[in-house]
């Protein structure tokens, strides 16, 4: 019998231990559940709010770009010769007329001397023919004067005869047919004499013109156009052996060295950007290019200028994708672009700058995030605001509003019950309803709040969760 009672005592101890463990586990689980329930309850009672405020809803487009001179000028040379001196380097400041580089002019000078001698010899040989041709013009003019004088005398004689016949007609009492025919004949003689004068004038004018044409042809033979054009070209090349700055500004490229040969008159030897005025060149997104127009105002900032803002004006809009042609005629690959003139001369070419182009100026107006605007069954537009209770909680209250334009994340409030300073409920999930009570929690501190929250800030706010608890 004794052997059978010992196992029973051991089993009882095991059961007691198991029960104790279960009690401890239950206590731990209960405590955790209570804590989690408390946390959930706290979360359910909290709703984020923010005071309604005025914001600048002016529509702007932000751009990034670089500073360049108002124009870019390439110094070229018609002289196809060796470079003998380069007087500038990138970054130098030059004035208009400064000598940038020089080319060897000896060969060009020899060519000019040879051509001028050949042309002089040709002119001497043909000068006699030219003199004879000039005399022909003089004789033609003399002949014209002689013939015109004779024709004019014929007119005068015919008019005298007509006047005499007219007097006789007036005095005649019978006015016979013979007298009338004599008067008509005298009148016709005047007309014929005047017509003969015009024929003489036309004939002699043609003779003079032919003689003058012969003179011009002789001049052409004396100095043919090919030689003249060649001489003009050589003299232009000689002048281009001293390459001068076409404008004042900054040297941004030097493409030659001493000993190089200029083989193309279109090659840019030195590039200068005119910095008397500056501009910003910026690439524009496809979604924005149609909004920007010439004449729009812009505010520009640069790291080099600290907090200072620079006024600018859109002077050029390039709406051709794949290339950008500046006012200097230079074409570069890229997207759509704009040029903005800058009211500043302290910036340097190549600096990175940012601009805000004013598309539509609105100013400070009452505005709220458009995602918070709701519409009831009657078609009324409204928002929910937090109305404070005595115990520190708040109640969701409906306020009807009239909305205006939407700009970026915000919509303008043009009328209704909403006022500046009202605590707007930020309920993006739509779980808060009119009359619900909750604990309000302000999204931003007063220090963080400004009249124009950035798009990045509002995007962060949009992602915040909202939870509510219904009235009991």
C-alpha positions in Angstrom: 0.0 0.0 0.0 2.8 2.4 0.9 4.3 2.0 -2.5 1.1 3.2 -4.2 0.7 6.6 -2.2 4.1 8.1 -3.2 3.4 8.7 -6.8 0.2 10.6 -6.0 2.1 13.2 -3.9 4.5 13.8 -6.8 1.7 14.4 -9.2 0.0 17.0 -6.9 3.2 19.0 -6.8 3.5 19.1 -10.6 -0.1 20.3 -10.9 0.5 23.1 -8.4 3.6 24.2 -10.3 1.7 24.3 -13.6 -1.1 26.3 -12.0 1.3 28.8 -10.6 3.0 29.2 -14.0 -0.4 29.7 -15.7 -1.4 32.4 -13.2 1.9 34.3 -13.8 1.5 34.1 -17.6 -2.1 35.2 -17.4 -1.0 38.2 -15.3 1.7 39.2 -17.8 -0.7 38.9 -20.8 -3.4 40.8 -19.0 -1.0 43.7 -18.2 0.2 43.8 -21.9 -3.4 43.8 -23.2 -4.3 46.6 -20.8 -1.4 48.6 -21.9 -2.1 48.0 -25.6 -5.8 48.9 -25.1 -4.8 52.1 -23.4 -2.5 53.0 -26.3 -5.2 52.2 -28.9 -7.7 54.2 -27.0 -5.3 57.2 -26.9 -4.7 56.9 -30.7 -8.4 56.6 -31.4 -9.1 59.8 -29.4 -6.5 61.9 -31.3 -7.1 63.9 -34.5 -4.6 66.3 -36.2 -5.7 69.9 -36.7 -4.1 73.1 -37.9 -5.2 76.7 -37.9 -6.7 78.0 -41.2 -4.4 80.8 -42.5 -3.8 83.0 -45.5 -1.3 81.8 -48.1 0.2 83.3 -51.2 -1.5 81.3 -54.0 0.4 83.0 -56.8 1.1 80.4 -59.5 4.9 80.1 -60.1 7.1 77.7 -61.9 10.5 76.8 -60.4 13.5 76.5 -62.7 17.2 75.7 -62.4 19.8 77.0 -64.8 23.1 78.8 -65.3 24.3 82.3 -65.8 25.6 83.4 -69.1 26.4 86.7 -70.9 23.5 88.4 -72.7 25.3 87.5 -76.0 28.0 85.1 -77.0 30.4 86.4 -79.7 32.9 84.3 -81.6 36.0 86.0 -82.9 36.9 84.6 -86.3 39.4 85.6 -89.1 39.2 85.6 -92.9 43.0 85.4 -92.9 44.0 81.8 -93.6 47.4 82.0 -92.0 49.5 80.9 -89.1 48.8 82.1 -85.5 51.8 84.1 -84.3 50.5 85.3 -80.9 47.7 84.6 -78.5 47.1 87.4 -76.0 44.3 86.1 -73.8 43.2 83.0 -71.8 39.9 81.7 -70.5 38.6 84.0 -67.7 40.3 87.2 -68.9 38.2 90.4 -68.9 38.5 92.2 -72.2 37.2 95.5 -73.7 35.9 95.9 -77.2 38.8 96.4 -79.6 41.4 94.6 -77.5 43.8 92.5 -79.7 43.1 88.8 -78.9 45.5 87.2 -81.2 47.6 87.9 -84.4 48.3 86.0 -87.6 51.2 86.0 -90.1 50.4 88.7 -92.7 53.5 88.5 -94.9 52.1 86.2 -97.6 48.9 88.3 -97.8 50.8 91.5 -98.2 52.8 90.0 -101.1 49.7 88.9 -102.8 48.1 92.4 -102.5 51.2 94.0 -104.0 51.3 91.7 -107.0 47.6 92.0 -107.7 47.7 95.8 -107.5 50.6 96.0 -110.0 48.8 93.8 -112.5 45.6 95.8 -112.2 47.6 99.1 -112.7 49.2 97.8 -115.9 45.8 96.8 -117.3 44.3 100.2 -116.4 47.1 102.0 -118.3 46.7 99.9 -121.4 42.9 100.6 -121.6 42.8 104.2 -120.5 43.0 105.5 -124.1 39.9 103.5 -125.2 38.1 104.8 -122.1 38.9 108.4 -123.0 37.6 108.0 -126.6 34.4 106.4 -125.3 33.9 109.4 -122.9 34.2 111.8 -125.9 31.4 109.9 -127.6 29.1 110.8 -124.7 30.0 114.4 -125.0 29.3 114.5 -128.7 25.9 112.8 -128.2 24.9 115.5 -125.7 26.0 118.3 -128.1 24.0 116.7 -130.9 20.9 116.5 -128.7 21.1 120.2 -127.8 21.4 121.2 -131.5 18.4 119.0 -132.6 16.2 120.0 -129.7 16.9 123.7 -130.4 15.8 123.2 -134.1 12.7 121.3 -132.9 11.8 124.0 -130.4 12.1 126.7 -133.2 9.7 124.7 -135.3 7.2 124.7 -132.4 7.6 128.4 -131.9 7.1 129.2 -135.6 4.0 127.0 -135.8 2.5 128.7 -132.7 3.2 132.2 -134.3 1.4 131.1 -137.5 -1.5 129.7 -135.5 -1.9 132.9 -133.4 -1.9 135.0 -136.6 -4.5 132.8 -138.2 -6.6 132.9 -135.0 -6.6 136.7 -135.0 -7.7 136.8 -138.6 -10.5 134.4 -137.8 -11.7 136.5 -134.9 -11.7 139.6 -137.1 -13.4 138.0 -140.1 -17.1 138.9 -140.4 -17.9 136.2 -143.0 -15.8 133.4 -141.4 -15.6 131.4 -144.6 -14.9 127.7 -144.9 -11.5 128.5 -146.4 -10.6 130.6 -143.4 -11.7 127.9 -141.0 -9.6 125.3 -142.8 -6.6 127.5 -142.6 -7.1 127.8 -138.8 -7.3 124.1 -138.4 -4.1 123.6 -140.5 -2.2 126.1 -138.3 -3.4 124.2 -135.2 -2.3 120.9 -136.6 1.1 122.3 -137.5 1.6 123.2 -133.8 0.7 119.6 -132.7 3.0 118.1 -135.3 5.9 120.3 -134.2 5.5 119.3 -130.6 5.4 115.6 -131.5 8.5 116.0 -133.6 10.2 117.6 -130.5 9.4 114.5 -128.4 10.7 112.2 -131.1 14.0 114.1 -131.2 14.3 114.0 -127.4 13.7 110.3 -127.2 16.2 109.5 -130.1 19.0 111.7 -128.6 18.4 110.3 -125.1 18.9 106.8 -126.4 22.1 107.8 -128.1 23.4 109.4 -124.9 22.5 106.3 -122.9 24.2 104.0 -125.4 27.4 106.1 -125.1 27.3 106.1 -121.3 26.8 102.3 -121.3 29.9 102.0 -123.5 31.8 104.0 -120.9 30.7 101.7 -118.1 31.7 98.7 -120.1 35.2 100.2 -120.6 35.5 100.7 -116.9 34.6 97.0 -116.3 37.2 96.0 -118.9 39.8 98.2 -117.3 39.3 96.7 -113.8 37.5 93.4 -114.1 35.3 92.3 -111.3 37.3 89.2 -110.5 40.4 91.2 -109.8 38.5 93.8 -107.7 36.8 91.1 -105.7 40.1 89.3 -105.1 41.8 92.6 -103.9 38.9 93.3 -101.6 39.1 89.9 -100.1 42.9 90.1 -99.6 42.6 93.5 -97.9 39.9 92.0 -95.5 42.2 89.1 -94.7 45.0 91.6 -94.0 42.8 93.5 -91.6 41.8 90.2 -89.9 45.4 89.4 -89.1 44.8 91.3 -85.9 41.9 89.7 -84.2 40.1 92.2 -81.9 37.4 91.7 -79.3 34.0 92.2 -81.0 32.6 93.3 -77.6 33.6 93.7 -73.9 33.2 90.7 -71.6 34.7 87.5 -70.3 36.8 85.1 -72.5 35.0 81.8 -72.2 37.0 79.8 -74.8 40.4 80.0 -76.5 40.6 77.4 -79.3 44.0 78.2 -80.9 47.7 78.2 -79.9 50.8 79.8 -81.4 51.8 77.9 -84.5 48.3 76.7 -85.4 47.0 77.5 -88.9 43.6 79.0 -89.3 42.2 76.9 -92.1 38.5 78.0 -92.0 37.2 81.5 -91.8 34.2 80.3 -89.8 36.3 78.7 -87.0 35.8 80.4 -83.6 39.3 81.3 -82.5 38.2 83.0 -79.2 34.8 83.2 -77.6 33.7 86.2 -75.5 30.5 86.5 -73.5 29.1 90.0 -73.2 28.7 90.5 -69.4 27.4 94.1 -69.6 24.1 92.3 -69.1 23.5 88.8 -67.7 20.9 86.2 -68.4 19.8 82.8 -67.0 19.4 79.9 -69.4 17.1 77.2 -67.9 15.6 73.9 -69.1 11.8 73.7 -68.7 9.7 70.6 -68.2 7.2 69.6 -70.9 4.2 70.2 -68.5 5.3 73.8 -67.9 6.6 75.1 -71.2 3.2 76.3 -72.5 2.6 78.3 -69.4 5.6 80.5 -69.7 5.5 83.6 -72.0 8.0 86.3 -72.8 7.7 89.3 -70.5 6.8 87.3 -67.4 8.6 88.4 -64.2 10.8 86.1 -62.2 12.7 86.1 -58.9 16.1 84.6 -59.0 18.4 83.3 -56.2 22.0 82.1 -56.2 24.1 80.5 -53.5 26.7 83.1 -54.1 24.2 85.9 -53.3 23.0 84.4 -50.0 19.4 85.5 -49.2 19.3 88.2 -51.8 16.8 87.9 -54.6 17.4 89.2 -58.1 14.6 90.5 -60.4 14.4 89.0 -63.8 12.3 89.0 -67.0 11.6 86.1 -69.4 13.1 87.4 -72.7 13.0 84.2 -74.8 11.0 81.0 -74.8 12.2 78.1 -77.0 9.4 75.7 -77.7 11.4 73.3 -79.9 12.3 70.1 -78.1 15.7 68.6 -78.8 17.5 71.9 -79.5 18.0 75.3 -77.8 18.9 78.3 -79.9 20.1 81.3 -77.9 19.9 84.9 -79.0 23.5 84.7 -80.1 22.6 82.1 -82.7 24.2 79.2 -81.0 22.3 75.9 -81.0 22.7 73.2 -78.3 21.0 69.9 -77.7 18.4 69.7 -74.9 14.7 70.1 -74.1 12.5 73.1 -74.0 14.3 76.2 -72.5 13.9 79.8 -71.5 16.1 82.8 -71.2 15.6 85.2 -68.3 17.4 88.6 -68.2 18.9 89.4 -64.8 19.0 92.8 -63.0 22.4 92.0 -61.6 26.0 92.4 -62.8 27.8 90.7 -59.8 27.0 87.1 -60.8 29.6 85.3 -62.8 29.2 83.4 -66.0 28.6 79.7 -65.3 27.1 80.1 -61.8 24.1 77.9 -61.0 20.9 79.9 -60.2 17.3 79.1 -59.4 14.3 81.1 -60.6 10.6 81.3 -59.8 8.6 82.5 -62.9 5.4 84.3 -61.9 2.7 82.7 -64.0 -0.3 84.3 -62.2 0.0 86.7 -59.3 -2.6 86.0 -56.6 -1.3 87.3 -53.3 -2.3 86.4 -49.7 -5.7 84.7 -49.6 -7.5 82.3 -47.3 -6.5 78.8 -48.5 -6.8 75.2 -47.4 -5.6 71.8 -48.8 -8.0 70.9 -51.5 -8.1 67.2 -50.3 -9.9 68.4 -47.2 -12.8 69.9 -49.0 -16.0 67.7 -48.9 -19.4 67.8 -50.6 -22.7 66.8 -48.8 -25.8 65.2 -50.3 -27.2 68.7 -51.1 -24.2 69.7 -53.2 -22.9 72.0 -50.5 -19.1 72.4 -50.2 -17.8 72.2 -46.6 -14.9 71.4 -44.3 -14.8 70.1 -40.7 -13.2 72.2 -38.0 -12.5 71.4 -34.4 -14.6 73.3 -31.9 -13.0 73.3 -28.4 -14.8 71.8 -25.4 -14.3 72.8 -21.8 -12.6 69.5 -20.9 -9.9 70.0 -23.5 -11.5 67.8 -26.1 -13.0 69.0 -29.4 -16.1 68.4 -31.5 -16.1 68.2 -35.3 -18.2 71.0 -36.7 -19.3 71.4 -40.3 -18.7 74.8 -42.0 -19.9 75.5 -45.5 -17.4 77.2 -47.8 -17.2 78.6 -51.4 -14.0 77.7 -53.2 -12.1 79.5 -55.9 -8.9 78.6 -57.8 -6.7 75.6 -57.1 -2.9 76.2 -57.0 -0.7 73.3 -56.4 -1.9 71.6 -53.2 -4.2 74.4 -52.0 -7.6 75.8 -53.0 -8.8 79.4 -52.3 -11.7 79.9 -49.9 -13.7 82.8 -51.4 -16.7 82.7 -49.1 -18.7 80.8 -46.5 -18.4 80.3 -42.7 -14.7 79.4 -42.5 -12.5 82.1 -40.9 -8.8 82.6 -40.4 -7.6 80.8 -37.3 -10.3 78.1 -37.3 -8.8 74.7 -36.4 -9.1 72.7 -39.6 -9.4 68.9 -39.2 -6.9 67.1 -41.3 -8.9 64.0 -42.1 -7.7 62.6 -45.4 -9.2 59.1 -44.8 -12.8 60.5 -44.3 -13.4 58.8 -41.0 -14.3 62.0 -39.0 -17.9 63.0 -39.2 -19.8 66.0 -37.9 -20.5 65.8 -34.2 -17.7 63.4 -33.3 -15.5 64.2 -30.3 -11.8 63.8 -30.1 -8.5 65.1 -28.7 -7.1 67.7 -31.1 -3.4 67.6 -31.8 -1.7 70.4 -33.8 0.4 69.2 -36.7 3.1 71.9 -36.6 4.4 74.2 -34.0 3.9 77.9 -34.3 7.5 78.3 -35.2 7.2 75.8 -38.1 4.1 77.4 -39.5 4.3 80.1 -42.2 2.1 81.8 -44.6 3.2 79.5 -47.4 3.9 75.9 -46.5 6.0 74.2 -49.2 4.7 71.5 -51.4 7.1 69.0 -49.7 5.6 69.9 -46.2 2.1 69.5 -47.3 2.9 66.2 -49.0 4.2 64.9 -45.7 1.1 66.1 -44.0 -1.1 64.3 -46.5 0.4 61.0 -45.4 -0.4 61.4 -41.7 -3.1 59.0 -40.3 -6.3 60.2 -38.6 -8.3 58.1 -36.1 -11.6 59.1 -34.4 -14.1 57.9 -31.8 -17.8 58.3 -32.2 -20.0 60.0 -29.6 -21.3 57.9 -26.8 
